[in-house]
Amino acid sequence: MKTILIAAASALVLSSGAALLPATASAATIVIVVLQDPSTGNGVTTMQIVPTPDAVQAGKATFRISNQSKSLVHEMLLLQAPATGKLPYDEKTQRVIESQTVKLVDSGEIKPGASLTASTTLKPGKYLMICNQPTHYVSGMKAPFTVTP
């Protein structure tokens, strides 16, 4: 009798998908992030970060970050958007003061043409992606990023 029940259960799983399988954690949302500047070519005329999509649901997210520049090092930081709308900035170093931000992802320096993957778990809220190489943030390498419930 046991063998028949196992065989019947296996047939049911095969015919109806994963209905009898235990629930598993959902896969991470994939966000493609491209880092570009005029050396990228293809009509790119400014420094930019382009996340696709630019809004996701809360939970695990994996960021596939690609520096498409042919000549400049870039990086991607995912920061909690400041309530004031303004990030702390040091004019002397021409960088955002990272120690005064809430940072969720820090890719570190990414050489031209290189890419990497970083993952984190996101809570609902407003975030900001930036490149914090000197002058890059103020030159436009920033993009809003939203996480919904």
C-alpha positions in Angstrom: 0.0 0.0 0.0 2.8 2.4 0.8 4.4 1.9 -2.6 1.1 2.7 -4.3 0.6 5.9 -2.4 4.2 7.1 -3.2 3.6 6.3 -6.9 0.3 8.1 -6.9 1.8 11.1 -5.2 4.7 11.2 -7.7 2.2 11.0 -10.6 0.2 13.8 -9.1 3.3 16.0 -8.8 4.3 15.3 -12.3 0.9 16.0 -13.8 0.1 19.1 -11.7 3.4 20.9 -11.3 4.9 21.5 -7.8 1.6 21.3 -5.9 2.8 18.7 -3.5 6.4 19.9 -3.2 7.3 21.9 -0.1 7.3 25.7 -0.5 10.7 27.1 -1.3 12.0 30.6 -1.1 11.3 32.6 -4.2 14.1 33.3 -6.5 15.9 36.7 -6.3 14.8 39.5 -8.5 17.4 40.3 -11.1 18.3 43.9 -11.7 20.6 44.7 -14.6 22.8 47.8 -13.9 24.9 49.4 -16.6 27.5 52.0 -15.9 28.2 54.3 -18.8 30.1 57.4 -19.8 30.9 59.1 -23.2 33.8 56.6 -23.8 31.1 53.8 -23.9 30.1 54.9 -27.4 26.7 54.0 -28.9 25.5 57.6 -28.5 26.1 57.9 -24.8 27.0 61.5 -24.1 26.9 61.7 -20.3 27.8 59.7 -17.2 24.9 57.5 -16.2 23.7 54.5 -14.2 20.8 52.7 -15.8 19.0 50.1 -13.6 16.5 47.8 -15.4 14.0 47.6 -13.8 14.2 50.7 -11.6 11.6 49.4 -9.2 11.2 46.0 -7.6 9.2 44.2 -4.9 10.8 43.8 -1.4 12.9 40.7 -0.9 16.1 39.3 -2.3 17.6 41.1 -5.2 20.6 40.3 -7.3 22.3 43.2 -9.1 24.3 42.3 -12.3 26.5 45.3 -12.7 28.4 46.0 -15.9 30.9 48.8 -16.5 30.5 49.5 -20.2 33.0 52.3 -20.2 36.1 51.8 -22.4 38.3 54.0 -20.2 36.9 54.8 -16.8 36.6 52.9 -13.5 33.1 53.1 -12.1 31.3 51.6 -9.1 27.7 51.1 -8.0 26.5 52.0 -4.5 22.9 51.4 -3.5 22.1 53.9 -0.8 18.9 54.6 1.2 17.6 57.8 -0.2 18.1 60.6 2.3 15.0 62.2 3.8 16.4 65.6 2.9 16.9 64.6 -0.7 20.6 65.5 -0.5 23.5 63.2 0.0 26.4 64.4 2.2 29.1 65.5 -0.2 32.7 66.5 0.3 33.8 69.2 -2.1 37.5 68.5 -1.4 37.4 64.8 -2.5 34.4 65.3 -4.8 32.7 62.3 -3.4 29.7 61.4 -1.4 30.7 60.8 2.3 29.8 57.1 2.4 30.2 56.9 6.2 27.2 59.2 6.6 24.9 57.1 4.4 23.0 53.9 4.7 24.6 51.6 2.2 23.1 48.4 1.0 25.3 47.5 -1.9 28.9 48.6 -2.6 30.4 47.0 -5.8 33.8 48.4 -5.2 35.8 49.6 -8.2 34.8 48.0 -11.5 37.4 48.3 -14.3 36.4 49.3 -17.8 34.6 46.4 -19.5 34.3 44.3 -16.3 31.2 43.2 -14.5 30.1 41.6 -11.2 27.1 40.4 -9.3 26.0 41.5 -5.8 23.0 40.4 -3.8 21.0 41.8 -0.9 17.6 41.7 0.7 15.7 44.9 0.2 12.9 46.4 2.4 10.3 48.8 0.9 11.5 52.3 0.4 13.3 54.8 -1.8 16.9 54.2 -2.7 19.5 55.8 -4.9 22.2 54.2 -7.0 25.3 56.2 -7.5 28.9 56.0 -8.7 31.1 57.5 -6.1 34.3 57.9 -8.1 35.5 61.5 -7.8 33.1 63.9 -9.7 31.0 61.0 -11.1 28.0 61.5 -8.8 27.8 65.3 -9.5 28.3 64.5 -13.2 25.1 62.6 -13.3 25.9 59.0 -12.3 22.9 58.5 -10.1 19.5 56.9 -10.5 16.5 56.5 -8.3 15.5 53.0 -7.3 12.3 52.0 -5.6 11.3 49.0 -3.6 7.6 48.3 -3.1 6.0 46.0 -0.5 
